[in-house]
Every structure is written in C-alpha cells, then in structure tokens.
Amino acid sequence: MLDLHAPIEPGKSAAGFEIGQLLSHIESALKDRRDVTYVPGFDLNAALSANAGALVIRGMGSGASIHFGQDVVRLIFSSDGRLGCIYVFDQKSGTHQGMGYLGSYKGVGTGEPLSKLTDLEPYEYDDGDEMYYRLDAAGDYLPGLAIAANHAEASEHGSTPIDGYCVHDWTVFNAKS
C-alpha cells in the first residue's frame, strides 16, 4: 500500500497507489486511521500537524480525502469513491522535517531544484492552480502530472525547490457514477 519510495508515473501512480483505485479498498487496509467529517471551523492544519497515521476526511469537496502523516501523501477521491489525484510532498517543517516523499519522477525528487525537470522538458506555470504543467510540442498541457513549486522565472529554477508532485486523471472526477 503506502510506499514513500515508489516512482511517480504521470496519470497512473505514486506512493504505492494507482489512479482509479477504490476508496473502500484503500480504507480497509489502513491500520492507524482517524476518520473526521469536515465542518465549518474544522482546523485542518492542526489535524494534519497531529496526524501520525492516516487522516480520512469526508465532507470537504465532493469526495473523501486521505492524508498520510503531516500531508506527505494526500489522496483525493471522486464522489463515486475512485482515486483521481495523488499528491506527494516534501516535508519542510514540523516534527517530520526532511521526511517527505522519497520517490521521484525522471530521477528528480521533492526538495530538488525545479531546473532538474525544466532542463529535461518544457513546463508552464499555471497561476490558477499554482503548479507547473508539462507541455507537448504544440505547447499544450500534457495530462497526468503537475509540479508544486513557487512561481519563478526560468533563470531562478536552479534555486526553486520542488515542493511536491500531483499525479492525476481529471476524467475520474467528471465520470458519472
């Protein structure tokens, strides 16, 4: 199940999970799990700071989410319970600092300079999502992967760390149950 060393495969998998997996199958395998329902006033930051296992949150958006540890891995599910998005992050602060996701995409992990990716293939920053997306030869976004990093000019990518990756298939959220 959870594998902090698993490779990142755009549109397919990360952290030992696969896009399309059912929430019910993942939940049944969780050992140290806390279930909460999001309501106005719920302090998500406090809940994540105290989380040592798996925090399952319902009522925040259309589907459930599972957060591992202090949000090192975040799974987002559709309203019909299918995994549509896997976030993996570097852990920059808190009691688990430096214990972030250890897998990589094209040999580049979280915490490494953004230039290690932007030197390999073209990316464009999306101000709305606040993420970088890979581009094809025509300049269109390639589906399946986004890079979480601060917006920076290309000349600054060498000093801009990759905060995380988002492996996704947005069609999972648009499908009718």
KAGIRA-V338342 format. One record per residue. N is the residue number from 1. PSI is psi as a letter, one per 20 degrees, with the letter a starting at -180 (NA if undefined). Layout:
BEGIN
n=N psi=PSI
n=N psi=PSI
END
This chain:
BEGIN
n=1 psi=d
n=2 psi=p
n=3 psi=o
n=4 psi=i
n=5 psi=i
n=6 psi=q
n=7 psi=q
n=8 psi=o
n=9 psi=o
n=10 psi=p
n=11 psi=j
n=12 psi=g
n=13 psi=r
n=14 psi=q
n=15 psi=j
n=16 psi=j
n=17 psi=q
n=18 psi=p
n=19 psi=p
n=20 psi=i
n=21 psi=q
n=22 psi=p
n=23 psi=g
n=24 psi=h
n=25 psi=h
n=26 psi=g
n=27 psi=h
n=28 psi=h
n=29 psi=i
n=30 psi=p
n=31 psi=g
n=32 psi=n
n=33 psi=q
n=34 psi=p
n=35 psi=p
n=36 psi=q
n=37 psi=p
n=38 psi=p
n=39 psi=q
n=40 psi=p
n=41 psi=i
n=42 psi=p
n=43 psi=n
n=44 psi=g
n=45 psi=g
n=46 psi=g
n=47 psi=g
n=48 psi=h
n=49 psi=h
n=50 psi=i
n=51 psi=p
n=52 psi=i
n=53 psi=c
n=54 psi=p
n=55 psi=o
n=56 psi=p
n=57 psi=p
n=58 psi=q
n=59 psi=j
n=60 psi=n
n=61 psi=a
n=62 psi=h
n=63 psi=a
n=64 psi=r
n=65 psi=q
n=66 psi=p
n=67 psi=p
n=68 psi=p
n=69 psi=b
n=70 psi=l
n=71 psi=k
n=72 psi=h
n=73 psi=p
n=74 psi=p
n=75 psi=p
n=76 psi=p
n=77 psi=q
n=78 psi=r
n=79 psi=h
n=80 psi=j
n=81 psi=k
n=82 psi=q
n=83 psi=p
n=84 psi=i
n=85 psi=p
n=86 psi=o
n=87 psi=p
n=88 psi=p
n=89 psi=q
n=90 psi=q
n=91 psi=o
n=92 psi=h
n=93 psi=r
n=94 psi=a
n=95 psi=i
n=96 psi=k
n=97 psi=p
n=98 psi=j
n=99 psi=l
n=100 psi=a
n=101 psi=p
n=102 psi=i
n=103 psi=r
n=104 psi=r
n=105 psi=p
n=106 psi=k
n=107 psi=j
n=108 psi=p
n=109 psi=r
n=110 psi=q
n=111 psi=i
n=112 psi=r
n=113 psi=p
n=114 psi=h
n=115 psi=h
n=116 psi=h
n=117 psi=g
n=118 psi=i
n=119 psi=i
n=120 psi=h
n=121 psi=q
n=122 psi=q
n=123 psi=q
n=124 psi=p
n=125 psi=p
n=126 psi=o
n=127 psi=h
n=128 psi=g
n=129 psi=i
n=130 psi=l
n=131 psi=r
n=132 psi=p
n=133 psi=q
n=134 psi=q
n=135 psi=q
n=136 psi=a
n=137 psi=h
n=138 psi=i
n=139 psi=j
n=140 psi=q
n=141 psi=p
n=142 psi=p
n=143 psi=r
n=144 psi=i
n=145 psi=p
n=146 psi=q
n=147 psi=p
n=148 psi=o
n=149 psi=q
n=150 psi=q
n=151 psi=p
n=152 psi=q
n=153 psi=q
n=154 psi=h
n=155 psi=i
n=156 psi=i
n=157 psi=h
n=158 psi=h
n=159 psi=j
n=160 psi=o
n=161 psi=q
n=162 psi=o
n=163 psi=h
n=164 psi=r
n=165 psi=q
n=166 psi=o
n=167 psi=p
n=168 psi=r
n=169 psi=n
n=170 psi=h
n=171 psi=h
n=172 psi=h
n=173 psi=i
n=174 psi=i
n=175 psi=q
n=176 psi=p
n=177 psi=NA
END
